[in-house]
Each structure stands twice: as C-alpha cells, then as structure tokens.
C-alpha cells in the first residue's frame, strides 16, 4: 500500500536520493524540509504517514529535538537517517522512540525494510483518538478553539495573550511553550514576542504582518524564516 512520506534532510542531494528511492518503492513524497521550523509546518499541512528524519538540520534545534516533539505531540512514526553514531547521540535519540535508526550512506534495501516495518507497526497500533480542537482557560471554564480561529499569540513576560475570533485569553506559560504546541498547526514565530497563524495573514508591508485588525512587527532575525514560507506569483 502506498504511503505518504515526508523527508526532513538539510542536504539537497540526499533529499533527491531519498525521493527516488521512496518513489521506486511505490510511496509518495509529500514534502521536503531542511529545518525543524519548516518541517513542523509541513507536518501540519501534509499529515504524513511516516517521516524520514536527519539529525543534523539547519537552525538551533536538531532532528532529535523534532523527533521528541513528533513522538510526544504528533504521534507519528519516524526513522532517523544520519551519519552520527556516537554514543551520546544514540542515547539522546533512543529516548525519542524512533521506528528505526539508519546510518548514512544508507543502503536502499535497508531503507525499504525499515520503512515497511515502520508502516506495518503503524497499521497494527491501536487507534488513537485525535482532535484538532484546542482549549484555553477562561476563569473557571475551558473554551474550545480551532487553530483557524486564532490569529496570533503575544508574549507578556511569563504569560501569553491569545487573540482569537471569540476574544482574548491569557495563558499561564511562556511563548516558547505555546510555540511548541502550535508549531505543528501552522503557527510561526516572526518576532521574539509574537507567534502568528500563517493562514490568517492578510498583508505583509513595511516590516509588518497584518492579520485582521492586528499588525505585528517582523523581527530582523525572523525575516528569512518567514520568507521560507512565502510563495509569490
């Protein structure tokens, strides 16, 4: 049975080799990413059956950081494909519970077998209830929100303000913690103090992103990251 596979690898040549191998196996490559940030957004968009994940990636976070996030919050199978086999790296990796750990240069037969086993294990695993609904606390109530309803999140010291269609809500944790929960749902950081819903962008002009009645500044260190996701005609 054909599966949807996402490749997270920072070397274009290796991405191409993996793509050819996967297609020869009869599977579909539904996306490619070279950084953790881009991978998070792609995972939310394409909903892959399996992720092939390099450990050495562009950016501050590495593949093991993403692997832990995939295991804990996305509940998707993934396979590490890496040139790192030192004990410290292996010890970090094994605590993220990957489906396999393949060393580069990879062997196509080895890759095929491990992909088949990972997909088979996914099919046989018990069904896990999954919902896209989010809940925010409002006094003593929990208010249900869909990700599409949220425009942006603003840091406020050790708290966060959520701006949604239904109103504003305060979260009792940091923006970094909120980003970890929302990154896989299409939210990206464009400023040290702001996380925005990419799908709710109306206009980008003069160093600001406009979302409805809100305008958010684009931090200098985040401009290149935002540019990665823009498709211009």
Backbone as a ProteinNet text record, in pm:
[ID]
protein_1_A
[PRIMARY]
XXXXXXXXXXXXXXXXXXXXXXXXXXXXXXXXXXXXXXXXXXXXXXXXXXXXXXXXXXXXXXXXXXXXXXXXXXXXXXXXXXXXXXXXXXXXXXXXXXXXXXXXXXXXXXXXXXXXXXXXXXXXXXXXXXXXXXXXXXXXXXXXXXXXXXXXXXXXXXXXXXXXXXXXXXXXXXXXXXXXXXXXXXXXXXXXXXXXXXXXXXXXXXXXXXXXXXXXXXXXXXXXXXXXXXXXX
[TERTIARY]
84.8	0	88.6	53.5	130.5	114.5	224.6	221.8	271.3	229.5	275.6	396.6	509.9	634	692.4	730.4	793.2	942.4	1024.4	1169.7	1219	1288	1346.5	1497.7	1563.7	1706.2	1762.5	1878	1930.6	2020.3	2055.4	2140.3	2052.9	2048.3	1962.3	1989.4	2116.1	2149.6	2092.6	2102.5	2049.1	1896.6	1835.6	1690.2	1647.2	1722.9	1690.4	1705.4	1815	1835	1721.3	1683.7	1574.8	1443.4	1420.3	1297.5	1288.9	1397.5	1398.9	1374.8	1438.8	1421.9	1277.8	1221.8	1084.5	985.2	1004.4	915.3	929.1	1051.2	1072	1000.1	983.6	913.3	761.3	715.4	572.6	506.2	588.1	533	538.3	471.8	463.9	542.8	629.2	698.9	609.5	553.8	456.2	518.4	648.9	714	859.2	935.9	1076.4	1106.6	1190.9	1228.7	1374	1441.3	1579.7	1600.4	1489.8	1499.4	1381.8	1398	1291.7	1167.3	1188.1	1073.6	989	1053.4	978.8	912.8	981	925.4	797.7	797.2	677.5	556.2	574.1	463.1	420.5	516.2	482.3	405	445	375.8	228.7	201.4	63.1	-13.7	55.3	-10.6	-35.3	62.2	53.6	13.2	19.1	-22.2	39.8	172.5	238.8	211.3	230.8	221.7	352.6	463	595.8	689.8	785.8	882.8	1023.3	1102.7	1245.5	1320.9	1395.7	1445.6	1596.6	1663.9	1807	1825	1939.4	1965.8	2028.7	2121.6	2188.2	2104.8	2036.7	1948.6	1984.9	1940	1961.2	1884.1	1943.1	1873.3	1926.6	1865.9	1910.2	1872.8	1748.3	1702.3	1751.7	1773.8	1817.9	1708.9	1741.3	1642.3	1593.3	1678.6	1636.3	1534.3	1553.5	1453.2	1318.5	1322.4	1198.4	1142.6	1230.1	1184.1	1108.2	1156.7	1087.2	950	943.4	815.9	718.7	770.7	686.3	629	713.8	668.1	566.5	595.4	512.7	381.9	382.6	263	197.9	274.7	217.7	184.4	252.1	224.5	234.8	343.5	368.6	496.9	504.4	628.9	735.3	860.6	969.9	1095	1180	1305.6	1420.5	1518.3	1638.2	1726.3	1774.6	1875.8	1990.5	2102.4	2206.2	2345.7	2444.7	2584.2	2639.8	2556.8	2601.1	2571.8	2676.2	2654.9	2734.1	2778.4	2846.4	2745.6	2795.2	2707.7	2617.5	2670.1	2589.9	2468.6	2490.5	2379.7	2279.4	2328.8	2239.5	2157.4	2219.5	2147	2035.8	2063.9	1958.4	1846.4	1886.6	1788.5	1695.6	1748.3	1665.7	1552	1566.7	1461	1346.8	1361.6	1252.2	1171.6	1212.9	1140.3	1119	1226.4	1212.8	1175.6	1121.1	1090.2	1217.1	1320.7	1448.2	1556.4	1681.8	1797.9	1891.8	1894.4	1971	2091.4	2208	2329.8	2355.8	2406.8	2449.9	2593.5	2629.3	2541.9	2444.7	2316.8	2216	2211.6	2171.6	2151.9	2003.6	1972.5	1832.5	1749.5	1806.3	1731.7	1704.7	1804	1787.4	1677.8	1679.4	1577.1	1438.7	1427.1	1298.2	1241.6	1326.7	1281.5	1232.1	1308.6	1271	1147.2	1129	1006.2	886.1	900.2	790.6	753.7	855.6	829.5	763.3	808.6	750.4	603.9	573.6	435.4	347.3	402.5	326.6	294	393	370.3	263.9	265	164.2	24.3	11.7	-118.3	-172.1	-81	-122.7	-138.2	-92.8	-103.5	-248.5	-290.4	-429	-467.3	-591.7	-639.1	-631.6	-575.7	-564.1	-654.8	-743	-832.7	-750.8	-781.9	-708.2	-805.1	-783.2	-869.5	-784.1	-832.9	-762	-807.1	-898.4	-955	-858.2	-849.8	-766.3	-856.4	-804.9	-883.3	-799.8	-859.8	-794.1	-878.9	-812	-883.6	-934.8	-1059.4	-1121.3	-1196.6	-1133.6	-1185.2	-1190.9	-1310.6	-1323.2	-1361.6	-1374.4	-1419.3	-1302.9	-1322.2	-1231.4	-1303.7	-1252.2	-1314.7	-1250	-1333	-1282.8	-1255.5	-1137.9	-1099.7	-1042.6	-1067.4	-996.2	-874.3	-766.4	-648.4	-680.7	-778.9	-813.5	-871.1	-927.2	-987.4	-883	-763.4	-659.5	-578.8	-566.8	-488.6	-342.3	-318.8	-181.1	-171.9	-47.8	-20	93.3	76.3	174.7	234.7	366.3	433.1	403.9	382.8	360.6	433	564.8	651.5	646.6	606.7	598.2	459.5	377.1	242.4	230.5	116.3	87.6	-55.1	-75.6	-209.8	-247	-359.2	-409.4	-519.3	-501.5	-601	-677.4	-804.9	-887.6	-1015.8	-1090.4	-1215.6	-1313.9	-1310.6	-1405.3	-1363.3	-1239.4	-1192.6	-1046.2	-1003.1	-864.4	-857.4	-748.4	-731	-586.3	-565.3	-431.6	-388.9	-268.8	-213.5	-106.2	-105.5	-12.2	119.6	172.1	304.7	366.9	491.2	568.6	531	577.5	552.6	624	741.7	816.3	735.8	673.9	592.8	470.6	411.6	296	335.5	452.2	500.1	518.4	566.2	585.8	454.1	344.2	213.7	147.4	179.4	110.7	190.2	320	402.9	352.9	305.1	257.5	120	59.5	-74.1	-71.3	47.2	57.4	93.2	145.4	185.8	336.9	382.2	525.4	562	684.3	735.1	791.1	745.8	800.3	864.4	863.7	921.1	942.9	1036.8	1062.7	939.1	844.5	726	597.2	604.7	480.9	489.2	381.5	359	230.7	234.3	116.3	65.3	-62.9	-125.2	-99.2	-13.3	26.9	-93	-192.5	-308.7	-397.8	-379.3	-462.4	-396	-278.8	-211.2	-293.3	-317.1	-386.5	-287.2	-192.5	-96.7	36.5	144.8	277.9	333.9	361.9	411.1	484	587.1	661.2	708.2	752.1	804.8	699.5	573.2	464.9	384.2	326.6	229.7	93.4	-4.6	-139.9	-231	-300.1	-395.8	-524.5	-623.9	-744.9	-713.1	-752.5	-727.9	-591.5	-514.7	-386.1	-270.1	-167.4	-44.7	71.6	154.8	262.2	396.3	493.4	624.2	700.3	778.6	863.2	1003	1049.1	1182	1290.1	1399.9	1507.2	1556.8	1570.9	1624.3	1522.7	1397.3	1292.3	1249	1304	1260.1	1289.6	1409.6	1446.7	1358.7	1327.6	1241.7	1102.3	1046.4	915.2	919.2	1027.2	1040.9	1035.5	1081.5	1081.3	941.1	840.1	704.4	621.9	680.3	605.6	618.6	505.6	502.7	446.6	530.6	487.5	463.6	365	329.2	375.4
-119.8	0	125.2	222.3	345.1	429.6	488.9	573.5	713.3	810.3	948.6	967.7	1002.2	1013.3	1154	1209.9	1342.4	1325	1396.4	1391.2	1518.4	1501.8	1614.8	1595.5	1666.6	1647.6	1778.1	1822.6	1952.8	1946.1	1826	1812.3	1783.9	1876.7	1858.3	1729.4	1690.1	1568.9	1445.2	1441.2	1326.3	1326.5	1445.1	1452.7	1394	1426	1375.6	1223.6	1170.8	1026.3	955.7	1011.2	952.4	957	1067.6	1081.8	973.5	952.2	849.5	711.1	681.1	550.8	528.8	630.6	618.9	601.3	676.6	663.5	527.2	473.4	338.8	232.7	260.8	167.5	176.3	277.9	294.8	388.1	458.9	554.4	696.5	787.7	927	1017.4	1100.7	1202.2	1326.1	1357.1	1465.5	1597.8	1598.7	1724	1702	1811.5	1808.3	1932.2	1915.7	2028.7	2012.4	2125.2	2122.9	2178.4	2219.9	2275.7	2227.2	2234.5	2192.1	2278.5	2410.3	2502.2	2471	2454	2424	2287.2	2191.2	2056.6	2058.5	2135.1	2143.4	2187.8	2291.1	2343.2	2245.6	2178.1	2079.8	1962.1	1917.6	1806.1	1839.6	1962.5	2005.2	2011.2	2048.6	2066.1	1934.1	1843.7	1723.6	1597.3	1599.1	1484.3	1353.4	1339	1220.8	1094	979.4	850.2	815.8	869.9	838.7	954.9	979.8	1087.8	1028.6	1061.9	1027.7	1149.5	1134.3	1249.5	1245.8	1346.7	1364	1425.6	1403.8	1462.5	1600.2	1616.4	1745.3	1830.7	1932.6	2017	2163.9	2245.7	2390	2445.3	2542.6	2607.8	2565.8	2620.3	2594.1	2452.5	2412.8	2279.3	2176.3	2052.9	1948.5	1843.2	1737.7	1636.3	1561.2	1546.7	1476.8	1560.5	1692	1779.8	1762	1757.9	1739.1	1599	1498.6	1362.7	1349.5	1416.1	1413.2	1477.8	1587.6	1656.7	1568.8	1503.6	1415.9	1302.9	1244.9	1134	1180.5	1294	1336.6	1402.6	1479.3	1557.3	1521.7	1466.5	1436.7	1288.9	1204.6	1060.6	999.1	1034.1	980.7	897.4	790.9	714.3	790.3	776.4	841.8	755.6	773.3	698.7	798.1	783.9	866.6	812.2	902.8	868	966.6	919.1	1010.8	949.8	1035.6	990	986.6	1024.8	1028.7	895.8	833.7	708.8	705.5	822.7	828.2	798.3	750.9	703.1	813	935	1044.8	1073.5	1073.4	1098.3	983.9	861.9	745.7	745.6	782.1	786.8	890.7	1006.3	1107.9	1057.7	996.9	955.1	845.7	752	638.1	678.3	790.5	837.6	906.7	918.7	975.7	865.6	739.8	622.4	623.3	631.1	623.8	482.2	469.3	336.6	265.1	342	283.5	391	346.8	436.8	386.8	455.5	412.6	504.1	443.5	521.9	553.5	673.2	712.8	665.2	631.3	627.2	509.5	534.5	432.1	332.3	212.7	107.3	103.4	98	105.6	-10.8	-130.4	-245	-227.5	-175.9	-149.4	-45.3	58.3	162.3	104.3	22.3	-36.8	-122.3	-206.4	-295.4	-216	-113.7	-36.2	48.9	99.4	172	76.9	-42.1	-140.7	-177.2	-198.9	-235.2	-122.2	2.8	117.7	135.6	120.4	135.6	22.1	-99.7	-213.4	-193.6	-144.7	-119.5	-12.2	89	195.4	139.9	48	-10.2	-93.4	-162	-253.9	-186.1	-61.3	8.2	43.3	44	75.7	214.5	228.1	359.2	459.7	574.1	679.8	793.8	831.6	943.1	1069.4	1144.1	1267.5	1378.1	1494.3	1607.9	1729.9	1816.2	1939.3	2052.8	2023.1	2126.3	2161	2290.7	2340.1	2397.1	2400	2455.1	2558	2671.8	2775.3	2804	2833.9	2857.9	3000.7	3017.6	3149.1	3148.7	3205.6	3194.1	3046.8	2994.2	2854.3	2765.4	2824.6	2748.9	2714.6	2611	2578.1	2608	2703.6	2747.3	2673.7	2611.8	2536.7	2630.8	2612.9	2691.3	2597.7	2627.5	2558.4	2643.9	2584.5	2664	2777.9	2755.5	2857.3	2983.7	2969.1	3085.4	3176.3	3125.5	3202.4	3281.7	3412.2	3496.5	3500.4	3525.3	3539.7	3520.7	3502.8	3491.1	3588.3	3665.5	3766.3	3732.7	3743	3720.1	3834.6	3801.8	3902.1	3854.1	3881.5	3832.3	3678.7	3615	3469.3	3418	3505.9	3470.5	3494.5	3459.6	3484.9	3534.3	3620	3662.6	3598.6	3530.7	3468.5	3557.9	3597.8	3679.5	3590.2	3568.4	3479.4	3550.3	3488.1	3548.1	3565.5	3474.5	3480	3579.3	3625.9	3719.1	3697.7	3750.6	3739.3	3650.1	3573.6	3481.2	3489.7	3463.9	3467.9	3325.8	3289.9	3158.6	3172.5	3079.9	3087.8	3017.5	3038.1	2987.9	3073.7	3046.7	3133.1	3112.4	3207.2	3197.5	3075.7	3043.7	2927.3	2799.8	2786.1	2668.1	2663.9	2779	2785.6	2750.9	2798.5	2769.4	2619	2549.3	2404.4	2333.6	2386.7	2323.5	2364.6	2484.1	2535.6	2526.5	2498.9	2497.8	2396.8	2281.3	2178.2	2210.1	2320.1	2357.8	2483.2	2515.9	2625.8	2760.7	2763.9	2889.5	2905.4	3027.1	3053.5	3178.2	3180.2	3295.3	3396.4	3521.9	3626.4	3739	3724.1	3824.9	3755.5	3803.7	3739	3738.6	3830.2	3840.7	3797.2	3750.4	3718.8	3586.6	3512.7	3390.2	3411.6	3386.6	3416.2	3291.6	3295.2	3191.5	3226.2	3149.8	3182.2	3192.4	3107.4	3105.6	3229.3	3304.1	3422.8	3552.4	3544.8	3665.6	3729.1	3860.1	3935.1	4008.9	4079.6	4161.9	4164.6	4176.1	4197.1	4323.2	4425	4551.3	4631.5	4704.4	4796.9	4732.3	4606	4539.3	4489.1	4483.1	4435.5	4327.5	4239.7	4142.2	4183.2	4189.3	4229.5	4107.4	4089.1	3981	4042.5	4059.8	4126.8	4268	4301.1	4435.1	4446.5	4341.2	4340.4	4357.2	4429.2	4437	4402.5	4310.8	4255	4285	4338.8	4367.9	4239.6	4244.6	4130.9	4156.7	4073.6	4089.9	4063.1	4136.8	4122.6	3978.7	3910.9	3775	3671.9	3715.3	3621.5	3641.3	3743.1	3774.2	3660.7	3604.6	3496	3373.3	3348.6	3234.2	3251.8	3371	3397.7	3381.9	3429.1	3424.5	3281.2	3184.9	3044.3	2995.2	3053.4	3001.9	3080.5	3187.4	3272.2	3220.7	3199.4	3163.8	3283.6	3349	3469.1	3437.2	3501.5	3480.9	3599.6
0	0	0	-84.4	-93.5	32.1	78.7	198	163.9	243.9	229.9	321.1	261.8	338.8	326.7	440.1	446.1	471.6	395.1	410.8	480.5	591.6	664.8	663.2	573.1	546.3	490.8	543.3	501.5	378.2	330.9	212.2	89.7	-8.7	-126.2	-203.3	-214.5	-290.5	-221.5	-88.7	-15.2	-21.9	-14.6	-29.7	-163.4	-268.8	-402.4	-408	-350.6	-348.5	-274.2	-159.4	-81.2	-159.3	-227	-305.7	-412.9	-486.8	-591.2	-531.6	-419.9	-355.8	-311.3	-249.3	-197.8	-312.3	-417.6	-533.3	-598.8	-604.7	-659.3	-576	-447.3	-359	-375.5	-450.7	-471.3	-373.5	-293.8	-197.3	-254.9	-186.6	-231.6	-137.2	-192.5	-113	-110.7	6.6	16.9	59.7	84.9	121.8	159.9	155.2	193.6	276.9	378.5	463.4	504.8	524.6	568	707.4	772.6	907.6	990.5	1122.1	1213.8	1196.3	1182.6	1172.1	1049	936.3	814.2	823.2	884.7	898.6	981.1	1089.5	1173.3	1093.2	1013.8	934.4	825.5	764.4	661.1	720.2	838.4	902.9	921.4	965.2	984.7	853.1	746.3	617.3	544.6	545.9	460	534.9	668.3	750.2	699.5	709.4	653.3	732.7	666.1	734.9	803.7	750.6	803.5	771.4	862.1	843.1	844.2	742.3	740.1	790	897.5	972.8	992.8	938.4	963.4	1101.6	1162.5	1294.1	1280.9	1188.4	1168.8	1072.9	1125.8	1045.4	1061.7	966.8	976.2	1095.5	1165.4	1275.4	1410.7	1515.5	1653.2	1696.2	1669.4	1707.6	1605.8	1652.3	1560.1	1542.9	1467.7	1438.2	1560.8	1661.7	1783.4	1860.4	1861.1	1922.3	1853.1	1719.5	1644	1665.9	1672.3	1696	1826.7	1930.3	2059.6	2048	1974.5	1954.4	1873.6	1770.4	1688.7	1774.1	1858.9	1943.7	2048.4	2113.1	2226.2	2186.1	2077	2043.8	1911.6	1817.3	1685.2	1667.5	1745.4	1747	1607.6	1536.8	1403.3	1405	1324.3	1317.1	1238.4	1280	1208.9	1217.1	1117.2	1107.9	1099.1	1187.3	1175.9	1063.9	977	877.6	897.8	949.2	996.2	983.5	983.5	984.8	1126.7	1225.2	1364.7	1433.4	1489.7	1562.6	1693.5	1739.7	1868.9	1979.5	2091.6	2198.3	2254.3	2264.3	2319.4	2230.7	2098.8	2005.9	2009.6	2009.6	2014.4	2143	2254.4	2382.1	2378.4	2317.1	2303.3	2213.7	2102.9	2002.1	2053.1	2129.1	2168.8	2262.5	2330.3	2420.4	2345.3	2213.1	2131.9	2063.2	2082.3	2032.3	1880.8	1803.3	1657.5	1613.7	1492.9	1438.6	1394.5	1358.3	1316.5	1320.4	1310.1	1311.4	1202.3	1087.9	972	953.4	934.6	916.8	769.1	744.5	610.8	588.2	463.8	346.2	356.9	332.3	354.1	238.2	272.7	174.1	138.1	8.4	-34.7	19.7	24.9	78.4	226.9	299.2	441.8	463.6	379.8	389	362.8	258.4	222.8	337	393.7	501.2	621.4	659.5	778.3	754.5	633.1	600.5	608.1	550.4	554	697.3	781.6	920.7	997.7	972.5	1041.9	1003.6	875.8	829.7	880.2	885.2	937.4	1085.2	1161	1302.8	1322.4	1235.5	1243.1	1218.7	1122.5	1091.2	1206.9	1276.8	1382.5	1518	1529.3	1657.9	1685	1810.9	1844.8	1796	1755.9	1711.1	1825.8	1797	1897.6	1859.4	1950.9	1923.9	1907	1803.4	1776.4	1738.7	1794.2	1764.8	1737.5	1650.7	1619.7	1710.4	1800.9	1887.5	2000.7	2031.6	2140.6	2250	2373.1	2484.2	2560.1	2589.1	2669.3	2791.9	2900.8	3025.3	3030.6	3066.2	3082.2	3213.9	3319.2	3455.5	3492.9	3522.2	3559.7	3441.9	3323.4	3206.5	3113.9	3035	2925.8	2795.8	2720.7	2595.3	2478.6	2394.4	2279.1	2162.8	2101.4	1984.1	1879.2	1753.1	1646.8	1613.6	1563.6	1528.9	1432.8	1342.4	1243.1	1306.7	1426.6	1494.5	1558.7	1581.5	1649.4	1547.9	1568.3	1478.7	1520.1	1648.6	1694.5	1844.5	1890.6	2033.5	2065.4	2171.4	2210.3	2345.9	2358	2485.9	2581.2	2707	2810.7	2936.2	2938.9	3045.6	3045.2	3153.4	3158.3	3121.8	3067.5	3024.3	2874.2	2818.4	2677.3	2662.7	2562.9	2526.9	2393.8	2389.9	2268	2210.3	2084.6	2016.2	1918.7	1947.2	1866.1	1825.1	1736.8	1691	1805.8	1902.8	2014.8	2122.2	2118.4	2220.7	2253.2	2367.8	2411.9	2535.5	2543.6	2654.7	2703	2831.1	2889.5	2923.9	2879.6	2909.7	3016.8	3110.5	3222.8	3190.6	3068	3035.4	2926	2896.3	2806.8	2660.3	2577.9	2434.2	2375.5	2426.2	2376.6	2398.6	2513.9	2543.5	2452.7	2428.1	2339.4	2197	2154.6	2018.9	1998.8	2099.5	2089.8	2060.9	2113.9	2094.5	1963.1	1913	1795.4	1665.3	1674	1552.6	1450.2	1496.5	1403.8	1347.1	1391.6	1344.9	1257.5	1204.1	1108.3	1166.1	1288.6	1351.3	1341.6	1313.7	1304.4	1384.9	1434.5	1510.8	1411.6	1417.2	1330.2	1411	1542.3	1632.3	1765.8	1843.7	1972.3	2062	2034	2119.1	2051.4	1925.5	1854.1	1777.2	1787.9	1712.8	1633.6	1501.7	1420.9	1347.9	1314.9	1233.2	1087	1020.6	883.7	790.5	807.9	718.8	735.8	843.9	868.2	824.7	760.9	712	600.6	610.7	505.4	416.2	479.8	406.1	479	401.1	458.2	393.5	474.9	420.1	526.4	483.9	571	700.9	693.1	811.2	907.4	863.3	948.4	876.9	955.7	905.9	959.2	870	908.9	910.6	1023.8	1040.8	1095.4	1010.4	1054.8	1100.5	1223	1278.4	1346.2	1344.9	1415.2	1317.3	1358.9	1280.8	1373	1325.2	1406.6	1340.4	1414.8	1355	1322.5	1216.1	1178.1	1234	1324	1381.3	1277.1	1284.9	1186.1	1175.5	1287.6	1286.5	1240	1217.7	1176.7	1031.6	964.3	827.8	730.8	739.3	648.8	672.8	799.5	833.8	772.6	783.6	724.3	574.2	513.7	368.1	314.7	395.1	353.5	318.5	382.2	365.7	264.7	210.1	117.7	-25.7	-89.4	-231.3	-306	-383.6	-455.2	-602.5	-659.4	-801.4	-884.1
[MASK]
+++++++++++++++++++++++++++++++++++++++++++++++++++++++++++++++++++++++++++++++++++++++++++++++++++++++++++++++++++++++++++++++++++++++++++++++++++++++++++++++++++++++++++++++++++++++++++++++++++++++++++++++++++++++++++++++++++++++++

